């Protein structure tokens, strides 16, 4: 990814003064342009921004396309902090949908979005990849494991375990291993991510992605996630006429 510049402020990215936003975005684009013109890279260069509004996204992804970039991204770590979770999710949806309407079929990477429940939603809006440390940090620092539904639980609370993932299925003492071994917790969590990603990709190919996400959201019983999903569907319909 390019050296995207994060504005140095504690304020929400989408409520910052325009001057601060513009300065950071201009520097990010300048860095990406310099790298594209001066570095002989063996890997794909993503022109990435920490962009907080639909208007800024429209402006800067248009500028990036005009500058000849062919892969794009955005940083969303600040959007998903608990204090800003609901508006942050909606602004994240705005940025992804706006970027996708401009960049066509080009790759779009979402940095800092590793939520097992949000990944299918950003995929629906047009993200082609994402990153984040949630499965690792949860398994190591917090001693938590994930269910395929997206819910996490402390290993100390496990009474019975019927997971049939690659890590768990052949282990006779899997509960003990999960409680004792951070490595097993992380490996299991990663398998949960793989399952969801494979499921959503298959659902899209079969024309059933909306149903796939809807069922997952329903099972979580999360009002916040349901609000994000409904907003994403409305936004995509407004921008493309499709769901």
N, C-alpha and C positions, 0 to 999 in steps of 0.2 A: 504494500500500500504506500501511497505517497506520505510525506511527512505532514499530516494534517495538523493544524494548529488549534488547540483548544483555548477559548477565551479564558483569561485568568480572572474569574469572578465566581462568587458563590450563588449568583442569581440564576434563575432558570434560563436555559439557553434561549428559549423562545420569547422571553420577556426582557431580554437584555436590550440596552440602547442600540439603535441601528448602527451607530458608528463603531462600537466594539465588535458587533457581529461582522460588519463589512471588513474591518481590518483583519480579523482572524481568517475569514474566508478568502480574502484577496491573497494573503500570505500562503494559505494552503494551495490555492490554484497556482501561484507562482512557483512553489516548490515542486508541484507535480509537473508543471510545464518544463522546468529546468531538468528534472530527472528524465523526462521523455526525450528531451533534445540532446542530453549530454552523456547519458549512461547507456552502455551496451548491455542490456539486461537479458539473462537467460530465463527469466520468469515474467509473468504478466504484471504490469504496473496498474494498480487501481488508483484512479484519481478520487481521493476520499475527502469528505468534509465533515466537520461537526456542525451540521446545519440544523436550525431549530424550527424554521417555519416553512410553510408551503411556498410562500413568495420567494424566500431566499433559495430554496431548493430549485425552483423553476429558473431563477436567474443564473445560478452558478453551475447547474448541470448543463444548461444551454451553452454557457461559456466554455465548459469543459469539452463538450462535443465539438464546438467550433474550433477549439484548440487542437483537435485531432485525437483526443483520448478515446479508447475503445473498451475500457472497463472502469467501473465506478464503485463508490462505496460511501458509507456514512458511519459515524460513531454514535452509538446510542446508550452507552453506559450511564451517562448522566440523566437520561430520560426515565430510567427504570428504578431509581432509588425510591424507597417506600414513601418518602414525603411528597413525591411528585408522581406517584405511580399512575393514577387515573388520567390526568392531563398529559403526562409523559407518553403513555401508550398511544393516545390519540394523535399527538404531534408526531410520533414515530410513524404511525400509519400515513399521515399526511406527507411526510418526507419521502417515504418509499413509493407511494402511489404517484406523487409528482415526478420523482426521478424516472420511474418506469415509463411514464407518458412521454418523456423526452428522449430517453436513451434507446428506445426500441427494444431489440432482443439482446442487448449487450449485458454482460455479467454485472450483477449488483451485489456487493458484499455488505452485510450488516454486522459491524463490530460491536461486541458487548451484549449481543442478544443470544443467550444460551438457555433461556427458559424452555423447558420441555413443552410447555403449553403455548408459548408464543411463537415457536418456530413454525408450526403449520400455518399460522395466521400471516406471518411475514412472507412465507412462501406463496400463499394465496395472492398477496399483493404484488409480488414480483421479485422478492429476494431470491438470489441463486446460491448464496452461501452465507454463513455466519460464523462467529467464533465466541468463545467465552469459557470460563473456568468452572462453571457451576458443578458439573459432575465430579470434578477433582476436589474442589474445595469442600463440597458437601461430604464427600467420602472421607476426607482426611481431617479437616479442621472441625467439622461438625458431627462426624460419626453418623451420617445419615445415608440412607439408601432410597432409591426412587422406585416407585411402581410405574408400570407402563402408562397408567392413567395420568401421570404427571405429579402425583402426590408423593411427598417425601416422608420418611419416618425415621426416628432414631433407632439404631440397631438395638439399643438397650430395651426398646419396647417390643421387639419381635417375640412373639409367642409361638407362631407357626409360620412356615415359609414354603410356598408351593411354586416358586418361580422356576420356569423351565428354560431360562436363557442359557446361552453357551457357557457362562461362568458357573451357574448354579446347578444345572440339571444332573450332573454326574457326581456331585459332592454329597457324601453321606452325612457329613457334619457341617453343612453349609451355614447354619445359624451361628455355630461357634466360630467358624472362619470369618464370617462377616463381622462379628463382634470383636474379634482379635486382630484382624488384618485390614489395614487401610487399603492395601493393594487390591484385595478382593472386593471391597466396597467400591472402589473406583472402577475396576473392571466391570462389575455388575452395572453400575450407573451408566457407563459408556454403552453397554449393550442395550439399555433402555432407550438411549438416544438413537442408536442405530435402528431399533425396531420402529420408533415413531417416524424417523426419516424415510425408511423403506416403505412404511405404510402410507405416508402422505404422497410420496412420489408415485406409488402404484395407483392410489386413488385418483390422482390427477390424470394419469394416462388412461384410466377407465372412465373419466368424466364424472367422478364421484367425490371430488375434493371438498365441496361445500358440505356434503353429507358427512364425510369423514371428520371434518373439523367440528361440525355441529354436534355430533355424538360425543366427541371428546370434551367439548365445552360443557355439555349437559351433565356429563358424569362428574366433572369437578365440583359442580354446585357453587361455582365462584361467581358472584355478582360482578366483580371487577373484570374477570375474563370474559364473561358474557357481554358486558358493556363494550369491551374492546372489539369483540367479534362482530357485534351488530354494527358498530361504527365502521369497521373495515368493509363489511358488505355494502353499507350505504355509500361509502366513499368510492368504492370500485364501480358501483352502479352509476354514480354521478359522473365519473371520469370516462367510463367505457361503455356504459349502457348494459353491462353484463354483471352477473353475479358469479 
